[in-house]
């Protein structure tokens, strides 16, 4: 134990000697020859500069201004640290105190040195071990970074990631960077089209030539920009169609449900039908469960335009839907519902508001069913009739469901 303690004192003493030599080094002088000299500049106020008088650890040195390429000053906080280092007690408490002070001024290399000095004195100091990134495995202290690297992890910022995770992260970052660059280009071209007719042709050509899927985010945003003209929106729509993928589909769904331009909506529906887009079908099927009857019929209409057989069963279930309305209040409130939907249209309710539950038949849903089934099949709004027909259609002919068939 005495030998180890002596080793501690010797190690710290060597460091003190090294820093004693560096205490005169406030600057680093990079010479034209490629080498460098550390020391303290003794004639800082000389102007114009003709010589550098430098105090080094081995004595005074005078250099001409031509010999010095640049001077890098050592940070004042580092100078203060070096000056205070000889006063640090070579004890656990002394090094912990100095480590904390170093950390507070971002001298992390010096902070780690003092923590390591603590471990030389007290190897089992758990808190210091943890601060230095040690973990205890099978009774032995091991550096966390070494352990993690052995297990195939890579340090990325403040986290450990697998190589696969890091590759995905960097790929996503590359995509985000490309998306930003495409946004800058597209917005610049759009500005030229709208404000500079003489150069609009080249800008239009540039937009129509886009093939990179990483541009679809901005293209979709412009398609769904309410204030843009029909011509601009059609241009963006055609580029999105040419590229394809999930983003264009989502942009077209948003256009169908929110854009007031019927011609644009129909173009989107036509393309989704051509693609037989299942994500579009799923979206419109979800509208059939809406509490608002108009939304139900909008979903039915869109599914009729897609004409995809897998939407048939949800459409049959949505032929008749129940909706709840609050009607009345005040002296006279007229509850006008859509004229193409049978229901409570034209009824007047005075007095207190009334909650009315109404089963409604959905004509757009019925039309969608007729667009999918074979010509001549029509059970009107008879859900039971449609369900029986659907079951027969999807039951194998050689399958007998009667119990007595098994006897």
VENTAKA-V520293 format. One record per residue. N is the residue number from 0. RES is the residue in three letters. PSI is psi as a letter, one per 30 degrees, with the letter a starting at -180 (NA if undefined). OMEGA is omega in degrees with one decimal (NA if undefined). Layout:
BEGIN
((N,RES,PSI,OMEGA) (N,RES,PSI,OMEGA))
END
This chain:
BEGIN
((0,UNK,e,178.3) (1,UNK,e,179.7) (2,UNK,e,-179.4) (3,UNK,e,178.8) (4,UNK,e,177.2) (5,UNK,e,177.9) (6,UNK,e,178.2) (7,UNK,e,-179.1) (8,UNK,e,-179.2) (9,UNK,e,-179.0) (10,UNK,e,-178.7) (11,UNK,e,178.6) (12,UNK,e,177.2) (13,UNK,e,180.0) (14,UNK,e,179.3) (15,UNK,e,178.1) (16,UNK,e,179.4) (17,UNK,e,-179.7) (18,UNK,f,175.7) (19,UNK,e,177.8) (20,UNK,e,-177.1) (21,UNK,f,-175.7) (22,UNK,f,176.7) (23,UNK,f,-174.0) (24,UNK,i,177.5) (25,UNK,f,-178.9) (26,UNK,l,171.4) (27,UNK,k,-177.2) (28,UNK,j,-180.0) (29,UNK,k,-172.9) (30,UNK,l,179.3) (31,UNK,f,178.8) (32,UNK,f,-178.8) (33,UNK,f,178.3) (34,UNK,l,-178.6) (35,UNK,l,178.7) (36,UNK,k,177.2) (37,UNK,k,180.0) (38,UNK,a,-179.2) (39,UNK,k,-179.5) (40,UNK,k,-176.4) (41,UNK,f,179.6) (42,UNK,i,-175.3) (43,UNK,f,-174.5) (44,UNK,g,-178.1) (45,UNK,k,-178.6) (46,UNK,j,4.7) (47,UNK,l,-177.4) (48,UNK,k,176.5) (49,UNK,e,-179.9) (50,UNK,l,172.3) (51,UNK,j,174.8) (52,UNK,j,-170.0) (53,UNK,k,172.4) (54,UNK,j,-180.0) (55,UNK,l,-179.6) (56,UNK,f,-178.5) (57,UNK,g,177.7) (58,UNK,a,-176.7) (59,UNK,k,-178.1) (60,UNK,k,177.9) (61,UNK,k,179.4) (62,UNK,k,174.6) (63,UNK,l,-178.7) (64,UNK,e,-179.7) (65,UNK,f,-178.5) (66,UNK,f,-175.3) (67,UNK,k,-179.4) (68,UNK,e,176.7) (69,UNK,l,-180.0) (70,UNK,k,178.5) (71,UNK,j,-178.6) (72,UNK,k,177.2) (73,UNK,k,179.7) (74,UNK,k,-177.2) (75,UNK,e,-178.7) (76,UNK,e,177.4) (77,UNK,e,175.8) (78,UNK,e,179.4) (79,UNK,e,177.9) (80,UNK,e,-178.5) (81,UNK,e,178.6) (82,UNK,e,-177.7) (83,UNK,f,-175.2) (84,UNK,e,-179.1) (85,UNK,f,-177.6) (86,UNK,f,-177.6) (87,UNK,k,176.5) (88,UNK,k,179.8) (89,UNK,i,-179.1) (90,UNK,l,177.2) (91,UNK,e,-178.4) (92,UNK,e,-178.9) (93,UNK,e,-179.3) (94,UNK,e,177.0) (95,UNK,e,179.3) (96,UNK,e,-179.6) (97,UNK,e,178.0) (98,UNK,e,179.6) (99,UNK,e,178.9) (100,UNK,e,178.2) (101,UNK,e,-179.5) (102,UNK,e,-177.5) (103,UNK,f,179.3) (104,UNK,g,174.4) (105,UNK,g,172.1) (106,UNK,i,-170.4) (107,UNK,e,177.2) (108,UNK,e,178.5) (109,UNK,e,176.9) (110,UNK,e,179.3) (111,UNK,e,177.9) (112,UNK,e,-177.9) (113,UNK,e,175.5) (114,UNK,e,177.0) (115,UNK,e,175.5) (116,UNK,e,175.6) (117,UNK,e,-179.1) (118,UNK,f,175.3) (119,UNK,e,179.2) (120,UNK,e,-176.4) (121,UNK,i,-174.4) (122,UNK,f,-175.7) (123,UNK,g,178.2) (124,UNK,j,-171.0) (125,UNK,e,-177.4) (126,UNK,e,179.9) (127,UNK,e,177.2) (128,UNK,e,-178.6) (129,UNK,e,178.3) (130,UNK,e,-179.5) (131,UNK,g,175.1) (132,UNK,g,176.8) (133,UNK,k,171.3) (134,UNK,k,-177.1) (135,UNK,j,-179.4) (136,UNK,j,179.7) (137,UNK,h,175.5) (138,UNK,g,-179.4) (139,UNK,k,177.7) (140,UNK,k,178.4) (141,UNK,k,177.9) (142,UNK,k,-178.7) (143,UNK,e,-176.6) (144,UNK,e,177.8) (145,UNK,e,-179.2) (146,UNK,e,-178.1) (147,UNK,e,179.3) (148,UNK,e,177.5) (149,UNK,f,179.8) (150,UNK,g,174.8) (151,UNK,g,179.3) (152,UNK,l,-179.8) (153,UNK,k,179.2) (154,UNK,k,179.5) (155,UNK,j,-175.7) (156,UNK,b,179.6) (157,UNK,g,-175.9) (158,UNK,l,171.1) (159,UNK,k,179.7) (160,UNK,l,170.8) (161,UNK,l,179.1) (162,UNK,e,179.4) (163,UNK,e,178.1) (164,UNK,e,-179.2) (165,UNK,e,179.0) (166,UNK,e,178.7) (167,UNK,e,-179.8) (168,UNK,e,-178.9) (169,UNK,e,176.7) (170,UNK,e,177.7) (171,UNK,e,178.1) (172,UNK,e,177.2) (173,UNK,e,178.6) (174,UNK,e,-179.8) (175,UNK,e,178.2) (176,UNK,e,179.7) (177,UNK,e,178.5) (178,UNK,e,178.6) (179,UNK,e,-179.8) (180,UNK,e,178.3) (181,UNK,e,178.8) (182,UNK,e,179.4) (183,UNK,e,-179.1) (184,UNK,e,-175.5) (185,UNK,e,179.6) (186,UNK,e,176.7) (187,UNK,e,179.1) (188,UNK,e,179.1) (189,UNK,e,178.7) (190,UNK,e,178.5) (191,UNK,e,-179.2) (192,UNK,e,-175.2) (193,UNK,f,-171.2) (194,UNK,f,-175.7) (195,UNK,i,-176.2) (196,UNK,e,-177.4) (197,UNK,f,-178.0) (198,UNK,g,-175.2) (199,UNK,e,-177.6) (200,UNK,e,179.9) (201,UNK,e,179.7) (202,UNK,e,177.6) (203,UNK,e,178.4) (204,UNK,e,-179.9) (205,UNK,e,179.9) (206,UNK,e,-178.5) (207,UNK,f,-179.5) (208,UNK,f,-177.6) (209,UNK,k,178.0) (210,UNK,f,-173.4) (211,UNK,k,-179.2) (212,UNK,f,179.9) (213,UNK,f,175.2) (214,UNK,f,-172.7) (215,UNK,f,179.8) (216,UNK,e,179.3) (217,UNK,e,178.1) (218,UNK,e,178.8) (219,UNK,e,178.6) (220,UNK,e,-179.7) (221,UNK,e,176.5) (222,UNK,e,-176.4) (223,UNK,g,176.0) (224,UNK,j,-171.5) (225,UNK,e,-170.6) (226,UNK,f,-179.2) (227,UNK,l,180.0) (228,UNK,l,178.2) (229,UNK,e,-178.8) (230,UNK,e,179.1) (231,UNK,e,-179.2) (232,UNK,e,178.1) (233,UNK,e,177.6) (234,UNK,e,179.4) (235,UNK,e,179.8) (236,UNK,e,-178.1) (237,UNK,e,177.0) (238,UNK,e,177.9) (239,UNK,e,179.2) (240,UNK,e,-179.1) (241,UNK,e,-179.2) (242,UNK,e,179.6) (243,UNK,l,178.2) (244,UNK,a,-174.7) (245,UNK,e,-176.9) (246,UNK,e,175.8) (247,UNK,e,178.7) (248,UNK,e,179.6) (249,UNK,e,179.2) (250,UNK,e,179.9) (251,UNK,e,177.0) (252,UNK,e,177.8) (253,UNK,e,177.8) (254,UNK,e,-178.2) (255,UNK,e,-174.7) (256,UNK,f,-172.5) (257,UNK,f,-175.3) (258,UNK,k,-179.4) (259,UNK,f,-176.3) (260,UNK,j,-177.2) (261,UNK,e,-179.9) (262,UNK,e,178.7) (263,UNK,e,179.3) (264,UNK,e,-179.5) (265,UNK,e,178.0) (266,UNK,e,178.4) (267,UNK,e,179.0) (268,UNK,e,179.6) (269,UNK,e,-179.5) (270,UNK,e,178.5) (271,UNK,e,175.6) (272,UNK,e,179.4) (273,UNK,e,179.2) (274,UNK,f,-172.0) (275,UNK,h,-174.1) (276,UNK,j,180.0) (277,UNK,e,178.1) (278,UNK,e,175.7) (279,UNK,e,178.4) (280,UNK,e,-179.5) (281,UNK,e,179.5) (282,UNK,e,-177.9) (283,UNK,e,175.2) (284,UNK,e,179.7) (285,UNK,f,179.0) (286,UNK,f,-179.0) (287,UNK,f,179.2) (288,UNK,g,-176.5) (289,UNK,l,176.8) (290,UNK,f,-179.9) (291,UNK,k,-175.5) (292,UNK,e,179.8) (293,UNK,e,178.3) (294,UNK,e,177.0) (295,UNK,e,-179.3) (296,UNK,e,174.3) (297,UNK,e,177.2) (298,UNK,e,178.6) (299,UNK,e,179.3) (300,UNK,e,-178.9) (301,UNK,e,178.9) (302,UNK,e,175.2) (303,UNK,e,177.9) (304,UNK,e,178.7) (305,UNK,e,178.6) (306,UNK,h,179.2) (307,UNK,k,-172.4) (308,UNK,e,-177.0) (309,UNK,f,178.4) (310,UNK,f,-171.5) (311,UNK,e,-177.2) (312,UNK,e,176.3) (313,UNK,e,178.4) (314,UNK,e,178.6) (315,UNK,e,-179.5) (316,UNK,f,-178.0) (317,UNK,g,178.9) (318,UNK,e,176.6) (319,UNK,k,-179.0) (320,UNK,k,-179.2) (321,UNK,k,-179.4) (322,UNK,k,-179.6) (323,UNK,k,-178.5) (324,UNK,k,171.4) (325,UNK,k,-172.1) (326,UNK,k,174.0) (327,UNK,a,-174.3) (328,UNK,k,-175.6) (329,UNK,a,-175.7) (330,UNK,e,-176.7) (331,UNK,j,177.9) (332,UNK,k,-180.0) (333,UNK,k,-179.5) (334,UNK,i,179.6) (335,UNK,j,175.1) (336,UNK,l,-176.4) (337,UNK,k,-177.3) (338,UNK,f,-179.6) (339,UNK,g,174.9) (340,UNK,k,178.0) (341,UNK,k,179.5) (342,UNK,b,-172.7) (343,UNK,g,-174.6) (344,UNK,k,174.4) (345,UNK,f,179.8) (346,UNK,k,179.6) (347,UNK,k,177.3) (348,UNK,k,173.7) (349,UNK,l,177.1) (350,UNK,b,-175.7) (351,UNK,l,176.2) (352,UNK,k,179.2) (353,UNK,k,176.4) (354,UNK,k,-176.0) (355,UNK,k,173.4) (356,UNK,k,-174.0) (357,UNK,k,169.4) (358,UNK,k,-177.0) (359,UNK,k,173.7) (360,UNK,k,-173.0) (361,UNK,j,-173.1) (362,UNK,e,179.3) (363,UNK,e,177.0) (364,UNK,e,178.6) (365,UNK,e,178.9) (366,UNK,e,179.0) (367,UNK,e,178.2) (368,UNK,e,-178.9) (369,UNK,f,178.7) (370,UNK,f,-176.1) (371,UNK,e,-173.3) (372,UNK,l,177.8) (373,UNK,l,179.8) (374,UNK,k,179.1) (375,UNK,f,177.7) (376,UNK,k,-179.6) (377,UNK,j,177.0) (378,UNK,g,178.2) (379,UNK,b,-179.9) (380,UNK,g,179.3) (381,UNK,j,-178.1) (382,UNK,e,-179.6) (383,UNK,e,179.3) (384,UNK,e,178.3) (385,UNK,e,-178.9) (386,UNK,e,178.3) (387,UNK,e,178.4) (388,UNK,e,-179.0) (389,UNK,e,179.6) (390,UNK,e,179.3) (391,UNK,e,-177.9) (392,UNK,e,-174.1) (393,UNK,g,175.8) (394,UNK,k,178.9) (395,UNK,k,-175.1) (396,UNK,f,-178.2) (397,UNK,g,-180.0) (398,UNK,k,178.8) (399,UNK,j,-176.3) (400,UNK,f,180.0) (401,UNK,k,-178.8) (402,UNK,e,-175.8) (403,UNK,f,178.0) (404,UNK,f,-178.5) (405,UNK,f,-175.9) (406,UNK,NA,NA))
END
